[in-house]
């Protein structure tokens, strides 16, 4: 039975959504194509009609997840630039984000995996990081674009590092202390 173009597009979207969640939850090597497709409600055989490889799917899933994150951050800016960084920090540095990698930041969940993969996945991550930095830069204090860029890079690295460390330690008090310390250190607009 021939599948309509609309259904093909819906199936692809379902695969990407499922992959974005499962890759972040289980890591690149933690889920295979067969289980990914099963979780998407589709057969394993249909995978290669949509993607050339698992890595190609990872690249698209990473791009998809990071675009959603950028849209959320842009929404905070639209609500008010003066409070946007606090809202970004509060959401990013939350216990819910720490404990929910499946719906969290692809950089914190997949950065180490992607650094070992090919150019498509690395490019997707680079594009997402660049888009997130573009949201952060105008929110930073500083004298000129270069100073704001430096502040945005340092802030972004602190956010990512805080989540990675807070997930890795086995001491709940230390984990919370890491999140709170980075939240308190976020730059304030002048």
N, C-alpha and C positions, 0 to 999 in steps of 0.2 A: 504494500500500500504506500503510495506516494504521500509525503508529508508536505504541507503547504509551506511557503516561504515564511509566513507569519509564525507557524508552529516551530519551524527551524530556528527562527530568531528567539522565540520564547524558550525553547530548549537550551539554546546557547546561553541565554541570560540566566537560566536556572543553574546551569553547570558553573558559570562564573560566580554566581552568588554563593553556591554551595562550596565551591573551591576556596573562595575568599575566607569563608568561615572556618572550614576544616584545615586549611594550610596554617592559618593563624593559631588554631587550637592545637594541632598535632605536629606542626612543622612539615617541611617539604618531604622528608623521608618517612614521616609518621603515617602517611596515608598513600595508598596506591590508587591507580586509575580506576580499577574495578570497584573499590569501595567508594571512591568519589562519585562515580556514576550511579552506583546503587543508592547513595544518599541523595542524589539529585532525582531519583525515581526513574532513571534511564538505564539502558543496557550498556554494558562495557563496549560492545561492538560499535556503538554510535560515536564513541569518543573521537576517533580519528577522522570522522566527517566534519568535526568542528575545529580540532586542534592538531597540529603536526606532532606535538610532544607534550609531556607533562610540564616541562619547563615553559613552553609557550602558554599553557594554561596558567601557570604561576604568574607569569608576566602580566597577563590580562587581569587576573584576579587581584594582584597587587595594585595595579593601576586603578581598578574599580574601587577597591577599598580606600585607597588614599584620596581619590576624587571625592568620595563621600565625606571623608574627614575634612578636607579643604572646604567643602560646602558648609559643613557644620561650623567651622571656624569663621568663615565669611559671614554666616548668619549672626554670630556673636558681634562681629564688627558692625554689621548693619543695625544691630540693636543699640550700639553705642561704643565708639572706639575707646572711650575712657574706661569702660568696664570689660572690654573684650579679652584682654590678657588675663585678668582675674578669672573669667569664665573658662577660658581655654585651660588655664592651669588647674582650676578646681576639677574640671572634668577629666583631664589627662592624668592628674596626680591623685585620682580617687582610688579607694579600695575596690570599687566596682571595676575599674579599668585594670587594676593590678590582678584581680581575681578572675577576670573575664577576657582572656586573650583572644578567644574566638571572635569577639566583636570589637576588639581593641585595635591598636595601632599596628599596622603591618611591619613597621620599622622595628618595633620592640620584639615582635614575635618571629619575624623572618629575616631580619637584617643579617645575622650570622650565616644563615642558609644561603641567602641570595649572594652574599659576598663570595661564595665558592662556585657560583653558577656562571652561565654564559652571559653574553651581552644583552639579550632581550630582557631578562629578569632584572639585571642590574640597571638597565636604562629605565625600566618602569619605576623602580624604586627611586632612582635619581630624579626623574620627573616629578614624582609625588613629593619628595623631600623639597625640591625647589619650589613647588607650589605652596607647600606649607610655610616655607621661609618667606615667600612673597606676602603671605598674610601677616606674618609676625613682624617683618621689617618696619612697616610704618607705625607699629604700636610701640616701638622701642624708643627710649630716650636717646639722646646723642646729638652731637654736632655734625650734622651732614649724613649723607647716604652711607659712606664707608663706616662710620661709627655705628649707625643703626644696623648695618649688615653684620658687623662683628658682634653686636649685642644679640641679634636674632640667632646667629649661629651658636653662640654660647648658651643662650636660653634653650634652644632646641636640643642641643646636646645634653643639657642638664635634665630636660624633661624625659628624653629617651633613656638616659642613664639611670634616672631615678626609678623608672618602671622596671628596667632590667634588673637592677640591684634589689629592689623591693620584692620582686618575684623570686629571686634566687636565694635570699637568706632564709634560714629556718627559724628565725626569731621574730615573732609578730611585732614586738615592741620596736625592734630595730627597723623592721620594714616600714612601720608607720612613721618612725622618726625620719627616715630617708625621704618619704613623701612630703612630710610636713616641712622639713628643712628646705627642700627645693621650692616648695610653694612659697615659703617666707622669703626666699632669695630672688624671686622673680623681679625684674626691673619695674620701677614705677615711672609712669609718664610724668613729665614736668608740666 
